[in-house]
Amino acid sequence: MSSKPSTLKGTRDFGPVEVEKRNYIIETIRQAYLRFGYRPIETPAMEKLETLTGKYGDEGDQLLFKVLNNGDFLSKVKPDLLDQRDSHAVLPQIAKRGLRYDLTVPFARYVAMHQHELAFPWKRYQIQSVWRGDRPQRGRYQEFVQCDADVVGTTSLLCEAEFLQIYDQVFTALGLQVVIHINHRQILAGIAEHFGFGDQFREISVAIDKWDKIGRDKVMDELSSKGLTGDRLPDMLDLYESGNIDSLRDLQPTGTLAEGLAQIDEILSYVDTDAMKQTVRLDIRLARGLSYYTGCIFEVSSAQVDIGSISGGGRYDELTSVFGLKGTSGVGISFGLARIYDVMTELDLFPAKAVKSLDALFLCMDADSLAHGWRMVTGLRASGARVDIYPELAKFKKLMKHADQRGVRRIVIIGEDERQSQLYTLRDMNTGEQQKLSIDDLRSLLVADS
Amino acid sequence: MSSKPSTLKGTRDFGPVEVEKRNYIIETIRQAYLRFGYRPIETPAMEKLETLTGKYGDEGDQLLFKVLNNGDFLSKVKPDLLDQRDSHAVLPQIAKRGLRYDLTVPFARYVAMHQHELAFPWKRYQIQSVWRGDRPQRGRYQEFVQCDADVVGTTSLLCEAEFLQIYDQVFTALGLQVVIHINHRQILAGIAEHFGFGDQFREISVAIDKWDKIGRDKVMDELSSKGLTGDRLPDMLDLYESGNIDSLRDLQPTGTLAEGLAQIDEILSYVDTDAMKQTVRLDIRLARGLSYYTGCIFEVSSAQVDIGSISGGGRYDELTSVFGLKGTSGVGISFGLARIYDVMTELDLFPAKAVKSLDALFLCMDADSLAHGWRMVTGLRASGARVDIYPELAKFKKLMKHADQRGVRRIVIIGEDERQSQLYTLRDMNTGEQQKLSIDDLRSLLVADS
């Protein structure tokens, strides 16, 4: 290797403070999932390519990372395919593994595969990395962590209500102000039907989902180009523009639309939105791209930082059927760790305790002091304190520079005086304040702190 | 997908109880690392192939998982290479990414890349998955978790002593009895030199490392076949057979051997092995295959279950030099999660608290009771209890079967009586014992338990 070492574009290292802050978010989410009866599973990073392919649309298939078969991978490829340089046809002959693209498909595969061991309704959470070959750009990575929870095997709308409560508890615990947008695929379908566009429901959903990014006029253009015409198109867009629940009720809905609205009403009847710290808003322009949603859909945005969606989810009726398990309705949500991290960083919301820094670093002035300090550190660690010792003899200036670079809160200085008196100098690195403490006082202070 | 869904050979799913037990081990290791001043980093699963290639020997290069470039990957391959079906030469043209094979090389890459941000001696721990294309077999997987800690930038033998203490604390906390074998590469080199085989040190290490598996005679055969001859070979093997520190001192060592022994003596002088719960043993037959070790080496085996090494490590002087950072000595250890899990399972050592089961599951007899139970569950969760509710109406038998399948410790039954009296039936599912509790008593019981 001649060049400087580096990571792949779209991937990144996390240093100690980043890992600990990320773990603080993860732990907050995890504790909420546990309180609501969700239990963890983990699935392999590599799945059979056939498990992943065809689940995310053509674009998703392109973005899947495929893992090359080991050994002489070309030996089994049909010669004419190589001659034609047909990457698409060669692929399945040289790669049988892919990296998971999300946690939903592996979860569906898990449920279908282990269905006879599971007690339905079955609740699981899963916090793992996923990989996508998107073009790397600011805030978009090829490897990122998702924090999912799903419940399958029941159509009870109490599940949707639980997710509203989980959102409320998690974001409140993190100190964030968010808006939880909810909508229902049957509301979207019902609106399309009402205006005579029932057959173009899918195109409408895709276009409406982009409303807040591209605006009404471009949505109109997109729908016109897809063949939606007539006076009823602007009427429908008026409704979407108002985004208003009353306008929706004014339509005196029947059928699909009425069903969607009734479900939203039922869900909201289960939660005391007034007592919630976060805002829940019926947002009829919320569509979510993923085609597998069939019921209620969720999306959460920060009320403080304009960064797009920080969580999303919804109900799906047939997710596991592609793996042979039919009639198993489910609903789930996913927190995007990276964006929540970015919002919390921008708002400076991480508490000091999120970062597990040392309780104290011991700096020793001579060989006898180093031996003395080592015994103290050994005892303190055995008592549970997080302490460290500079393990070599060095000039005081170098020791202090090390303590400073390392960002430790406190140092304990040991020289001949301290050894003789058995009173040790503790310095607070932020305030510069110093005090002399016995080993017992030092232990009480540091262990209480850990 | 017509066939039944499945995972790839060599990979596996982890269900809730497995994940929680694994996390219990991880958390025990993590807390020890933190107490000793180690801080976490995380590196990407995918590294540049050039970062990984050539670091693990030819066999390792074979076992690296390579990730296919996205898009039309064949378009840039030189035609003659395809014609010759030269997998080896085609590889770098179609794959620039690899999955990490261990945590040591990514760590060395990290240190070299971020050297100007780090305060040396620098301590990091890292707990992540690694991937190897080994042939899958019982107890050997293609994806597994390693739990590493390393310190770089100091030659102080206090670091080696710390690892002995970490081993002692971690395995004691897990309830295991282990033997911590230590040796030193200079002892191995010194023995070879002493018997006139200094140039064959590497071959001797490789053969001796297998002693406990294949026995003295086969080690002798292997060394003879490598060109080691003469009377001094059996003499050397006698020494290895005795495995005895006194026989070693009887050689009246000088030079390399004396240095190695002196380092071991110094390390042991820093720890009070009598006070340790685990056994430390100088084991001159311990060699460890990895060629980058230059100083003290460690290996831990269970004293209770014959399963091979459950942790290993050692000092290396030039690990980061391949990435351009020279003269940075380091020492590290790695815990193998899967084997520790297997030993603990065999010995039934997981405490009940390792598994985060529900505090209680609510079962409701009718629609009004379900609404009532839902409000109770909502309040209990907000208070921190881990509770769940069966979210539909169902026959009592079905509800009980669900509670049973789910393995919950306690159920709360709510019917008309309970609603009226506001005294709720709590049943212990293990003992069958029932009691009637008010909501306040229920809350005290369940929240205290969480």
Boltz contact constraints between the chains, C-beta under 6 A:
constraints:
  - contact:
      token1: [A, 5]
      token2: [B, 109]
      max_distance: 6.0
  - contact:
      token1: [A, 5]
      token2: [B, 112]
      max_distance: 6.0
  - contact:
      token1: [A, 5]
      token2: [B, 113]
      max_distance: 6.0
  - contact:
      token1: [A, 5]
      token2: [B, 323]
      max_distance: 6.0
  - contact:
      token1: [A, 7]
      token2: [B, 44]
      max_distance: 6.0
  - contact:
      token1: [A, 8]
      token2: [B, 46]
      max_distance: 6.0
  - contact:
      token1: [A, 8]
      token2: [B, 48]
      max_distance: 6.0
  - contact:
      token1: [A, 8]
      token2: [B, 97]
      max_distance: 6.0
  - contact:
      token1: [A, 11]
      token2: [B, 44]
      max_distance: 6.0
  - contact:
      token1: [A, 11]
      token2: [B, 46]
      max_distance: 6.0
  - contact:
      token1: [A, 13]
      token2: [B, 43]
      max_distance: 6.0
  - contact:
      token1: [A, 13]
      token2: [B, 110]
      max_distance: 6.0
  - contact:
      token1: [A, 14]
      token2: [B, 42]
      max_distance: 6.0
  - contact:
      token1: [A, 15]
      token2: [B, 41]
      max_distance: 6.0
  - contact:
      token1: [A, 16]
      token2: [B, 39]
      max_distance: 6.0
  - contact:
      token1: [A, 16]
      token2: [B, 40]
      max_distance: 6.0
  - contact:
      token1: [A, 19]
      token2: [B, 40]
      max_distance: 6.0
  - contact:
      token1: [A, 19]
      token2: [B, 42]
      max_distance: 6.0
  - contact:
      token1: [A, 34]
      token2: [B, 356]
      max_distance: 6.0
  - contact:
      token1: [A, 34]
      token2: [B, 386]
      max_distance: 6.0
  - contact:
      token1: [A, 35]
      token2: [B, 381]
      max_distance: 6.0
  - contact:
      token1: [A, 35]
      token2: [B, 386]
      max_distance: 6.0
  - contact:
      token1: [A, 37]
      token2: [B, 358]
      max_distance: 6.0
  - contact:
      token1: [A, 37]
      token2: [B, 388]
      max_distance: 6.0
  - contact:
      token1: [A, 39]
      token2: [B, 16]
      max_distance: 6.0
  - contact:
      token1: [A, 40]
      token2: [B, 16]
      max_distance: 6.0
  - contact:
      token1: [A, 40]
      token2: [B, 19]
      max_distance: 6.0
  - contact:
      token1: [A, 41]
      token2: [B, 15]
      max_distance: 6.0
  - contact:
      token1: [A, 42]
      token2: [B, 14]
      max_distance: 6.0
  - contact:
      token1: [A, 42]
      token2: [B, 19]
      max_distance: 6.0
  - contact:
      token1: [A, 43]
      token2: [B, 13]
      max_distance: 6.0
  - contact:
      token1: [A, 44]
      token2: [B, 7]
      max_distance: 6.0
  - contact:
      token1: [A, 44]
      token2: [B, 11]
      max_distance: 6.0
  - contact:
      token1: [A, 44]
      token2: [B, 143]
      max_distance: 6.0
  - contact:
      token1: [A, 46]
      token2: [B, 8]
      max_distance: 6.0
  - contact:
      token1: [A, 46]
      token2: [B, 11]
      max_distance: 6.0
  - contact:
      token1: [A, 48]
      token2: [B, 8]
      max_distance: 6.0
  - contact:
      token1: [A, 65]
      token2: [B, 67]
      max_distance: 6.0
  - contact:
      token1: [A, 66]
      token2: [B, 68]
      max_distance: 6.0
  - contact:
      token1: [A, 67]
      token2: [B, 65]
      max_distance: 6.0
  - contact:
      token1: [A, 67]
      token2: [B, 67]
      max_distance: 6.0
  - contact:
      token1: [A, 68]
      token2: [B, 66]
      max_distance: 6.0
  - contact:
      token1: [A, 68]
      token2: [B, 68]
      max_distance: 6.0
  - contact:
      token1: [A, 68]
      token2: [B, 95]
      max_distance: 6.0
  - contact:
      token1: [A, 70]
      token2: [B, 133]
      max_distance: 6.0
  - contact:
      token1: [A, 72]
      token2: [B, 87]
      max_distance: 6.0
  - contact:
      token1: [A, 73]
      token2: [B, 87]
      max_distance: 6.0
  - contact:
      token1: [A, 74]
      token2: [B, 85]
      max_distance: 6.0
  - contact:
      token1: [A, 74]
      token2: [B, 87]
      max_distance: 6.0
  - contact:
      token1: [A, 82]
      token2: [B, 82]
      max_distance: 6.0
  - contact:
      token1: [A, 85]
      token2: [B, 74]
      max_distance: 6.0
  - contact:
      token1: [A, 87]
      token2: [B, 72]
      max_distance: 6.0
  - contact:
      token1: [A, 87]
      token2: [B, 73]
      max_distance: 6.0
  - contact:
      token1: [A, 87]
      token2: [B, 74]
      max_distance: 6.0
  - contact:
      token1: [A, 95]
      token2: [B, 68]
      max_distance: 6.0
  - contact:
      token1: [A, 109]
      token2: [B, 5]
      max_distance: 6.0
  - contact:
      token1: [A, 110]
      token2: [B, 13]
      max_distance: 6.0
  - contact:
      token1: [A, 112]
      token2: [B, 5]
      max_distance: 6.0
  - contact:
      token1: [A, 113]
      token2: [B, 5]
      max_distance: 6.0
  - contact:
      token1: [A, 119]
      token2: [B, 402]
      max_distance: 6.0
  - contact:
      token1: [A, 119]
      token2: [B, 405]
      max_distance: 6.0
  - contact:
      token1: [A, 119]
      token2: [B, 406]
      max_distance: 6.0
  - contact:
      token1: [A, 133]
      token2: [B, 70]
      max_distance: 6.0
  - contact:
      token1: [A, 143]
      token2: [B, 44]
      max_distance: 6.0
  - contact:
      token1: [A, 154]
      token2: [B, 391]
      max_distance: 6.0
  - contact:
      token1: [A, 154]
      token2: [B, 392]
      max_distance: 6.0
  - contact:
      token1: [A, 156]
      token2: [B, 391]
      max_distance: 6.0
  - contact:
      token1: [A, 156]
      token2: [B, 392]
      max_distance: 6.0
  - contact:
      token1: [A, 158]
      token2: [B, 391]
      max_distance: 6.0
  - contact:
      token1: [A, 323]
      token2: [B, 5]
      max_distance: 6.0
  - contact:
      token1: [A, 356]
      token2: [B, 34]
      max_distance: 6.0
  - contact:
      token1: [A, 358]
      token2: [B, 37]
      max_distance: 6.0
  - contact:
      token1: [A, 381]
      token2: [B, 35]
      max_distance: 6.0
  - contact:
      token1: [A, 386]
      token2: [B, 34]
      max_distance: 6.0
  - contact:
      token1: [A, 386]
      token2: [B, 35]
      max_distance: 6.0
  - contact:
      token1: [A, 388]
      token2: [B, 37]
      max_distance: 6.0
  - contact:
      token1: [A, 391]
      token2: [B, 154]
      max_distance: 6.0
  - contact:
      token1: [A, 391]
      token2: [B, 156]
      max_distance: 6.0
  - contact:
      token1: [A, 391]
      token2: [B, 158]
      max_distance: 6.0
  - contact:
      token1: [A, 392]
      token2: [B, 154]
      max_distance: 6.0
  - contact:
      token1: [A, 392]
      token2: [B, 156]
      max_distance: 6.0
  - contact:
      token1: [A, 402]
      token2: [B, 119]
      max_distance: 6.0
  - contact:
      token1: [A, 405]
      token2: [B, 119]
      max_distance: 6.0
  - contact:
      token1: [A, 406]
      token2: [B, 119]
      max_distance: 6.0
